Amino acid sequence: MSSQPSLGVGVVGIGWCAAQHINAFIKNPHTRIVGLCGRDEARTRANLEKYEVLPHDGRITTRFEDLLADPDIHIISIATPNDLHAEQAIAAARAGKHVLIEKPTAMNLDELDRVSTAIRQANVKSIVSFELRFNPYMKFVHWLRESGRLGNIRFTRVQYLSRVTDWYSGWEWCRTRQGGGSHLLAAGCHAVDALRWLSGKEVVELSAYQTHFTAGYEWPTTILVNMKLQDEALGHVSSSTDFQMPYTFQVEVMGDKATVRDTTLLWKDEVVDLEELQAANPWPDLISLEKTTYGTAFEGIRINTMIMPDSVDVAHHPFQAEIDDLVDGILTDRQPALNVFDAEKTMRICVLADQSAEQGGAVITL
Ligand SMILES: NC(=O)c1ccc[n+]([C@@H]2O[C@H](COP(=O)([O-])OP(=O)(O)OC[C@H]3O[C@@H](n4cnc5c(N)ncnc54)[C@H](OP(=O)(O)O)[C@@H]3O)[C@@H](O)[C@H]2O)c1
């Protein structure tokens, strides 16, 4: 019997992000790299070295069709520029491959629909890279809400503020309408997904404004989206490359019992018991809790973790957990929670918010 891991992997678009995928697949005990596809073999080899990809036996090809046709490839990981994701995902599903699709899943509603249809018809497993759902802080805030400690959610705000300019490896394609699309498609979709996941509520109506400050982009560089959520709650997403500050991913989830504002848990009418929370904390090795003050006078609880969503340390990007979840889903015949059907809801909000902003803030009902 062969001792090789059972699932073969093909990866397309060998740049910064693909390198994280490849290393995570190498570390997963059930997967092995079989094929890598880049447009130029020498550049692909150079990128593998530059991004410190671990040793593996994968073959390099310049033809995506080679990955599709290879019977030893069971999973295709798509890390190409944004406008190529949908067609590559559809082709991979039709070839019977399970797929990991980098965000954004697609660039418009028609593509989103066609990706979901292809995955459904092929009956393959899928995961979309909103991997912040695997970040320990995000998991903790999600747990606070799900366990009822925040009460009924009234308001949620997530802000994706990351100053991306020509230092970025994907700058030349990402800054264009064709390749990047918009700030929400290229970046802020993480914030929209976090808003849905942390609040537990879907968007029912939205209106957005946008502006353009940073040079070099073909698309507006800030968009602010106001949202009506289910059950009369409200939501807000800011997505921008214009802020003169380090990358921040700011989270506020406000319920009728308590509020999370980034690393602080706050209350007003009903005191949150620190000792009870410490005892119930599901991740005591990753999250610690301590008394703090907020502003000049108010008591709160500080949520301590090394691994915030805005950490720039690559080792803190939870691609490993995402990929392990996809592989487990394949092996146990379970569709991962972050599948294309769920991601489609996040992506629809992004596309419609862009439409609203193009129309000067038009109100759009979902
Ligand atoms: N989930 C996350 O947190 C996260 C983080 C970063 C990026 N991403 C996503 O990952 C994807 C790749 O981003 P990246 O940062 O890895 O970008 P990147 O470093 O530019 O890598 C993309 C690779 O795609 C290849 N490619 C294929 N067709 C191309 C084309 N027509 N134009 C330009 N390049 C082409 C390029 O390699 P060849 O030229 O050799 O073919 C390039 O190295 C994007 O969709 C991005 O949104 C996600």
The ligand as an SDF file (V2000), in Angstrom:
LIG
                    3D

 48 52  0  0  0  0  0  0  0  0999 V2000
   -7.4410   35.6660    1.7700 N   0  0  0  0  0  0  0  0  0  0  0  0
   -6.5080   36.5600    1.9700 C   0  0  0  0  0  0  0  0  0  0  0  0
   -6.3100   37.0250    3.0750 O   0  0  0  0  0  0  0  0  0  0  0  0
   -5.6870   37.0200    0.7970 C   0  0  0  0  0  0  0  0  0  0  0  0
   -4.4790   37.6930    1.0020 C   0  0  0  0  0  0  0  0  0  0  0  0
   -3.7640   38.0930   -0.1280 C   0  0  0  0  0  0  0  0  0  0  0  0
   -4.2530   37.8440   -1.4040 C   0  0  0  0  0  0  0  0  0  0  0  0
   -5.4340   37.1890   -1.5420 N   0  0  0  0  0  0  0  0  0  0  0  0
   -5.9890   36.8910   -2.8760 C   0  0  0  0  0  0  0  0  0  0  0  0
   -5.1230   35.9820   -3.5470 O   0  0  0  0  0  0  0  0  0  0  0  0
   -5.1000   36.2400   -4.9290 C   0  0  0  0  0  0  0  0  0  0  0  0
   -3.6540   36.4140   -5.3630 C   0  0  0  0  0  0  0  0  0  0  0  0
   -3.1110   37.5040   -4.6440 O   0  0  0  0  0  0  0  0  0  0  0  0
   -1.5430   37.6160   -4.3590 P   0  0  0  0  0  0  0  0  0  0  0  0
   -1.4190   38.6150   -3.2720 O   0  0  0  0  0  0  0  0  0  0  0  0
   -0.9500   36.3020   -4.1840 O   0  0  0  0  0  0  0  0  0  0  0  0
   -1.0690   38.2620   -5.7300 O   0  0  0  0  0  0  0  0  0  0  0  0
    0.2900   37.9780   -6.5370 P   0  0  0  0  0  0  0  0  0  0  0  0
    1.4230   37.9140   -5.5720 O   0  0  0  0  0  0  0  0  0  0  0  0
    0.3140   38.9580   -7.6500 O   0  0  0  0  0  0  0  0  0  0  0  0
    0.0730   36.5070   -7.1090 O   0  0  0  0  0  0  0  0  0  0  0  0
   -0.8150   36.2360   -8.1610 C   0  0  0  0  0  0  0  0  0  0  0  0
   -0.1150   35.3440   -9.1610 C   0  0  0  0  0  0  0  0  0  0  0  0
   -1.0570   35.0380  -10.2010 O   0  0  0  0  0  0  0  0  0  0  0  0
   -0.3380   34.8190  -11.4110 C   0  0  0  0  0  0  0  0  0  0  0  0
   -1.1370   35.2850  -12.5750 N   0  0  0  0  0  0  0  0  0  0  0  0
   -1.8650   34.4850  -13.3880 C   0  0  0  0  0  0  0  0  0  0  0  0
   -2.4860   35.1960  -14.3260 N   0  0  0  0  0  0  0  0  0  0  0  0
   -2.1780   36.4600  -14.1290 C   0  0  0  0  0  0  0  0  0  0  0  0
   -2.5380   37.6470  -14.7920 C   0  0  0  0  0  0  0  0  0  0  0  0
   -3.3600   37.6580  -15.8410 N   0  0  0  0  0  0  0  0  0  0  0  0
   -2.0220   38.8040  -14.3160 N   0  0  0  0  0  0  0  0  0  0  0  0
   -1.1980   38.8130  -13.2330 C   0  0  0  0  0  0  0  0  0  0  0  0
   -0.8290   37.6910  -12.5570 N   0  0  0  0  0  0  0  0  0  0  0  0
   -1.3170   36.5270  -13.0080 C   0  0  0  0  0  0  0  0  0  0  0  0
    0.9840   35.5590  -11.2680 C   0  0  0  0  0  0  0  0  0  0  0  0
    2.0120   34.6240  -11.5140 O   0  0  0  0  0  0  0  0  0  0  0  0
    2.5400   34.4170  -13.0300 P   0  0  0  0  0  0  0  0  0  0  0  0
    2.6620   35.7850  -13.6160 O   0  0  0  0  0  0  0  0  0  0  0  0
    3.8460   33.7440  -12.8490 O   0  0  0  0  0  0  0  0  0  0  0  0
    1.5040   33.5810  -13.7020 O   0  0  0  0  0  0  0  0  0  0  0  0
    1.0550   36.0260   -9.8340 C   0  0  0  0  0  0  0  0  0  0  0  0
    2.2610   35.6500   -9.2060 O   0  0  0  0  0  0  0  0  0  0  0  0
   -5.9640   37.4780   -5.1370 C   0  0  0  0  0  0  0  0  0  0  0  0
   -7.2300   37.1090   -5.5770 O   0  0  0  0  0  0  0  0  0  0  0  0
   -6.0800   38.1060   -3.7630 C   0  0  0  0  0  0  0  0  0  0  0  0
   -7.3050   38.7770   -3.5570 O   0  0  0  0  0  0  0  0  0  0  0  0
   -6.1460   36.7780   -0.4700 C   0  0  0  0  0  0  0  0  0  0  0  0
  1  2  1  0
  2  3  2  0
  2  4  1  0
  4  5  1  0
  4 48  2  0
  5  6  2  0
  6  7  1  0
  7  8  2  0
  8  9  1  0
  8 48  1  0
  9 10  1  0
  9 46  1  0
 10 11  1  0
 11 12  1  0
 11 44  1  0
 12 13  1  0
 13 14  1  0
 14 15  2  0
 14 16  1  0
 14 17  1  0
 17 18  1  0
 18 19  2  0
 18 20  1  0
 18 21  1  0
 21 22  1  0
 22 23  1  0
 23 24  1  0
 23 42  1  0
 24 25  1  0
 25 26  1  0
 25 36  1  0
 26 27  1  0
 26 35  1  0
 27 28  2  0
 28 29  1  0
 29 30  1  0
 29 35  2  0
 30 31  1  0
 30 32  2  0
 32 33  1  0
 33 34  2  0
 34 35  1  0
 36 37  1  0
 36 42  1  0
 37 38  1  0
 38 39  2  0
 38 40  1  0
 38 41  1  0
 42 43  1  0
 44 45  1  0
 44 46  1  0
 46 47  1  0
M  CHG  2   8   1  16  -1
M  END
$$$$
